[in-house]
Amino acid sequence: MGVPRPHHPTSPVRGSGPESARLLAAVEAAVAYYRAQLGQADGPRAYLAHRGLGVLVQREWPWRVGYAPPDWSSLTDHLLAAGFTAEEVVGAGVARRTRSDPHRLIDVFRDRILFPVRDPAGQAVAFLGRCRPDSMVRVPKYINSPRSAIYDKGRLLFGIAEQQERIRARWTPVLVEGPADVLAVWLSYSRSGPSGAVAVAPCGTTLTDDQAAILRNLPGAAQGVVAAFDADPAGFAAVDRAWRLLRQQRLPGPLLVAEFAAGADPADLLRRPNGRAQLRTALRRRARPMLDAVLDHRLTRLVERHPRLLEDIEGRCAAVRVLVPLLFQAASPDDAIRLARRIVATTGAGVDTVAIAAIAHLEDTLHSARPGAGAGGVPPLCSLRS
């Protein structure tokens, strides 16, 4: 099986010409080297098997997961011996110069499981590196290749290039946090079928406008986009950001969020008995409107800061005023009415309190939209009738 050559409507990340070709060749040589190293690394292989990802050791394509040994310059020495120059291995983002001696090169990735990142043409352009879970050194869980002439992490989504068949089949896009989650969803739908979910992840960064545009242009986005993040504060923040950016993209389908138990994520589910079926169920049957989750997150943060907020009418009214602007982000009047009822149920405030707060917010927005009153606009909410 050869390197995948996908086609999708993102603009190229890399440039053209001999220099870029050499950088791409260096990254591809690094992919092959790291892949070979995985076969000799008992610890990383055992970790992948423990996470339910043992198939990635047995099957090279399409993901070509590898391992960077702990030596300071094993890859660098290998690439230099293969004929690449110092400038090329640094430019490819796989080596860097030391501060004490600019002439000395060391590997960017050491003692990490590596997931190659591919560009729209299917070329490997970078890596996401996961530290060993048994590492005695305190290091970041994930690091990624530095920005280079062939790689801009904010303009790519991990998993796009490797799953073109599923993307063309209009499988529902699922936005997850990292490569292990992408692979968990991939394995949960390991056989071809008429429908399913196809997961992608930002490359070591929060979701960007460019990545949101990639999601909008996926064929399956017409059925909706599902966010599947960890059930923790970082995951909640990621959902909120995804809502803001994807809403701006005006996706053709609904925006949904999959619910997981506290501290869990798709990769965690994969390890459980019947985990693949549980993950499919979470993505297909237990997804709920993303705006509902944003409302819940906002209220949770309020109550965490003010634990007694909802104990009296004044606090409930204050909570309503914070939540009511979300009504004007609803996709339709029916969604806005449903969300208004949710505000009533979660805060304990009356329907009239929510209606008055909504009218006040609308009047404030209209006032700010008047000439000379600053930027703004009429919100899309058409009705608040119950």
C-alpha positions in Angstrom: 0.0 0.0 0.0 1.4 3.4 -1.0 1.4 6.8 0.6 -2.2 8.2 0.4 -2.8 11.0 -2.0 -5.9 12.7 -0.7 -7.8 15.6 -2.2 -9.7 18.2 -0.2 -10.3 21.9 -0.4 -7.6 23.2 1.9 -4.9 25.4 0.6 -1.4 24.0 0.5 0.8 24.4 3.6 4.1 23.9 1.9 5.9 25.8 -0.8 7.4 24.4 -4.0 10.8 23.9 -5.4 13.9 21.9 -4.7 14.2 23.2 -1.1 10.8 22.0 -0.1 11.3 18.7 -1.9 14.5 18.1 0.2 12.7 18.9 3.4 9.8 16.6 2.6 12.4 13.9 1.8 14.0 14.4 5.1 10.7 14.1 7.0 9.8 10.9 5.0 13.2 9.4 5.9 12.5 10.3 9.5 9.1 8.5 9.3 10.8 5.3 8.0 13.6 5.5 10.6 11.1 6.0 13.5 9.0 3.2 12.2 11.9 0.8 12.2 12.8 1.9 15.8 9.3 1.0 17.0 10.0 -2.7 16.2 12.8 -2.7 18.7 11.1 -0.7 21.5 9.3 -3.1 23.9 8.0 -0.3 26.2 6.3 1.8 23.5 4.9 -1.3 21.8 3.4 -2.5 25.2 2.0 1.0 25.8 0.2 1.0 22.4 -1.2 -2.5 23.1 -2.4 -1.4 26.5 -4.2 1.5 25.0 -6.0 -0.8 22.5 -3.7 0.5 19.7 -1.6 -2.7 19.2 -2.8 -2.9 15.6 -0.6 0.1 14.9 2.5 -2.0 15.7 1.4 -4.8 13.4 0.1 -2.7 10.6 2.3 0.1 9.2 -0.2 1.8 6.9 -1.9 4.3 6.8 -0.6 5.8 10.1 3.0 4.7 10.2 3.4 5.3 13.9 7.0 5.2 15.1 9.3 5.7 18.1 12.1 8.1 18.7 14.9 6.5 20.8 16.2 8.4 23.8 19.7 9.1 22.3 20.4 12.8 21.7 21.1 12.6 18.0 20.3 9.2 16.6 18.0 10.4 13.9 20.2 13.4 13.1 23.2 11.1 12.6 21.1 8.8 10.5 19.9 11.6 8.2 23.4 13.2 7.9 24.8 9.8 6.9 22.1 9.5 4.3 23.2 12.7 2.6 21.0 15.4 4.1 22.7 18.6 5.2 22.5 20.2 8.6 20.4 23.0 7.2 17.9 20.4 5.7 17.4 18.4 8.9 16.9 21.6 10.9 14.6 23.0 8.2 12.6 19.9 8.2 11.9 20.3 11.9 13.4 17.1 13.1 16.7 18.5 14.5 17.7 21.7 16.3 20.9 23.5 17.1 22.0 23.6 20.8 22.3 26.9 22.5 25.8 26.3 23.8 27.1 25.1 20.5 25.3 26.2 17.3 27.3 23.7 15.3 26.0 20.8 17.3 22.6 19.3 16.3 20.3 17.2 18.5 17.0 15.5 17.7 13.7 17.4 18.4 12.1 14.1 19.5 13.6 11.8 22.0 12.0 8.8 23.7 8.6 9.5 22.3 6.0 7.6 20.3 5.6 9.5 17.1 2.5 10.1 14.9 3.4 11.6 11.4 1.3 14.6 10.3 0.5 14.8 6.6 -0.3 17.8 4.4 -3.2 18.0 1.9 -1.1 16.1 -0.7 -0.5 13.2 1.7 3.1 14.0 2.3 4.5 13.7 5.8 5.5 17.2 7.0 5.8 16.9 10.8 5.3 14.8 13.9 3.2 14.7 17.0 5.3 13.1 19.8 3.8 11.5 22.9 6.1 10.9 25.8 6.4 7.5 27.3 4.0 7.1 30.2 6.7 5.5 32.4 9.1 8.4 31.8 11.0 9.4 34.9 11.6 12.9 33.5 8.9 15.5 33.8 8.2 16.5 30.2 5.2 17.7 28.3 2.8 14.9 27.4 2.8 15.9 23.7 5.2 18.0 21.6 5.0 18.8 17.9 7.3 19.8 15.2 8.3 23.4 15.0 6.8 25.6 12.3 8.8 25.3 9.1 8.7 26.0 5.3 6.5 22.8 4.9 4.5 22.9 8.2 2.1 25.2 9.9 0.3 23.4 12.7 -2.6 25.8 12.7 -3.5 24.9 9.1 -3.7 21.1 9.3 -5.8 18.6 11.0 -4.3 15.2 12.0 -6.1 12.3 10.4 -7.4 14.0 7.2 -4.9 12.4 4.8 -5.2 8.9 6.2 -9.0 8.7 6.0 -9.9 9.9 2.6 -12.1 6.9 1.8 -14.3 7.5 4.8 -14.3 11.3 4.2 -15.4 10.8 0.6 -18.2 8.4 1.9 -19.5 11.4 3.8 -18.9 10.0 7.3 -19.7 12.4 10.1 -16.7 14.5 11.1 -15.7 14.2 14.8 -13.4 16.7 16.3 -11.2 15.2 19.1 -8.2 16.4 21.1 -5.3 14.3 20.0 -4.0 11.5 17.8 -4.8 8.6 20.2 -8.5 9.7 20.1 -8.4 9.9 16.3 -7.1 6.3 16.2 -9.6 5.1 18.8 -12.5 6.3 16.5 -10.8 4.9 13.5 -10.5 1.5 15.1 -14.1 1.6 16.3 -15.1 1.8 12.6 -12.4 -0.4 11.3 -14.4 -1.9 8.5 -15.8 0.0 5.6 -19.5 0.7 5.7 -22.2 3.0 4.4 -21.9 5.4 7.4 -19.8 6.1 10.4 -17.7 8.7 12.1 -14.3 10.0 11.0 -12.2 11.7 13.7 -9.6 14.5 13.2 -7.6 16.5 15.7 -5.7 19.8 15.8 -2.0 19.4 15.6 -0.9 20.2 19.1 -2.8 23.5 19.3 -6.3 24.8 20.1 -8.7 24.9 17.1 -8.0 27.6 14.6 -10.1 29.4 12.0 -8.2 27.5 9.2 -8.9 24.2 10.9 -12.6 25.1 11.4 -12.8 25.9 7.6 -11.4 22.4 6.9 -14.2 20.9 9.0 -16.8 23.0 7.2 -15.6 21.7 3.8 -15.6 18.0 4.7 -18.5 16.3 2.8 -19.9 14.8 6.0 -20.3 18.2 7.6 -23.7 18.4 6.0 -24.8 15.8 8.6 -23.2 17.7 11.4 -19.9 17.9 13.3 -19.5 16.2 16.7 -17.0 17.4 19.3 -15.7 14.6 21.5 -13.3 16.1 24.2 -12.3 15.1 27.7 -14.8 15.7 30.4 -12.6 18.1 32.2 -12.1 21.9 32.3 -9.7 21.8 29.4 -12.2 19.8 27.4 -15.0 22.2 28.3 -12.9 25.1 27.1 -12.2 23.3 23.9 -15.9 22.7 23.3 -16.6 26.4 23.9 -13.9 27.5 21.4 -15.1 24.9 18.9 -18.7 26.3 19.1 -17.5 29.9 18.6 -15.3 29.1 15.5 -17.6 26.5 13.9 -20.6 28.7 14.3 -18.7 31.5 12.5 -18.1 29.1 9.6 -21.9 28.6 9.2 -21.6 24.8 8.8 -24.4 23.1 6.8 -25.3 20.6 9.6 -25.8 20.7 13.3 -23.1 21.2 15.9 -23.1 18.4 18.5 -21.0 17.3 21.4 -20.5 13.7 22.7 -20.8 13.1 26.4 -18.2 11.1 28.3 -17.7 10.4 32.0 -15.5 12.7 34.0 -11.8 12.3 33.0 -12.6 10.1 30.1 -12.1 10.5 26.3 -12.5 8.3 23.2 -9.1 6.6 23.7 -10.1 5.7 27.3 -13.3 4.0 26.0 -11.3 1.9 23.6 -9.7 0.0 26.5 -12.9 -1.0 28.1 -14.8 -4.3 27.4 -16.9 -3.8 24.3 -15.2 -0.3 24.2 -15.5 0.1 20.4 -19.3 -0.3 20.5 -19.5 2.0 23.5 -17.6 4.7 21.6 -19.8 4.3 18.5 -22.8 4.7 20.8 -21.4 7.8 22.4 -20.8 9.5 19.1 -24.0 8.4 17.4 -26.7 8.2 20.1 -25.5 10.3 23.0 -24.5 13.4 21.2 -26.4 16.6 22.1 -26.5 20.1 20.8 -23.2 21.8 21.3 -24.9 25.1 22.4 -26.5 23.2 25.3 -23.0 22.1 26.5 -21.7 25.7 26.2 -24.6 26.9 28.3 -23.9 24.2 30.9 -20.2 25.0 31.0 -20.9 28.7 31.5 -23.3 28.0 34.3 -20.8 25.6 35.9 -18.1 28.2 35.9 -20.4 30.7 37.5 -21.4 28.4 40.3 -17.8 27.4 40.9 -16.9 31.0 41.4 -20.1 31.8 43.4 -21.2 28.5 45.1 -24.4 30.0 46.6 -25.4 31.9 43.4 -28.6 30.0 42.8 -29.8 30.1 46.4 -31.8 33.3 46.0 -33.7 35.3 43.4 -31.0 37.9 42.9 -28.3 35.3 42.2 -30.6 33.4 39.8 -31.4 36.6 37.9 -27.7 37.3 37.6 -27.1 33.9 36.2 -29.9 34.4 33.7 -28.4 37.6 32.5 -25.1 35.8 31.8 -26.7 33.0 30.0 -29.4 34.8 27.9 -27.0 36.1 25.2 -26.6 32.4 24.1 -30.2 32.4 23.0 -29.3 34.7 20.2 -26.7 32.2 19.0 -29.3 29.6 18.4 -29.7 28.3 14.8 -33.5 28.7 14.8 -36.4 30.1 16.9 -37.3 26.6 18.0 -33.7 26.0 19.3 -33.8 29.3 21.1 -37.1 28.4 22.8 -35.7 25.0 23.8 -32.6 26.7 25.2 -34.7 29.3 27.1 -36.5 26.4 28.8 -33.2 24.9 29.7 -32.1 28.2 31.4 -35.3 28.1 33.4 -34.7 24.5 34.4 -31.0 24.9 35.3 -31.2 28.2 37.2 -34.6 27.9 38.8 -35.6 31.3 37.5 -39.1 32.0 36.1 -40.0 32.1 32.4 -40.8 35.8 32.7 -37.3 36.5 34.2 -35.7 34.8 31.2 -38.0 36.7 28.7 -37.3 40.1 30.3 -33.5 39.5 30.3 -33.7 38.4 26.7 -35.6 41.6 25.7 -33.1 43.7 27.6 -30.2 42.1 25.9 -31.8 42.5 22.5 -32.5 46.2 23.2 -28.8 46.7 24.3 -27.6 45.0 21.1 -29.8 47.1 18.9 -28.6 50.2 20.6 -25.0 49.3 20.1 -25.7 48.6 16.4 -26.9 52.1 15.8 -24.6 54.4 13.8 -22.0 55.9 16.0 -22.7 53.4 18.8 -19.9 51.0 17.9 -19.8 47.6 16.2 -22.6 45.1 16.5 -25.6 43.8 14.7 -29.1 42.4 15.1 -28.9 38.9 16.6 -30.4 36.1 14.5 -33.1 35.2 17.1 -36.5 35.6 15.4 -38.9 34.7 18.3 -39.0 34.0 22.0 -42.7 33.0 22.1 -43.3 29.8 24.1 
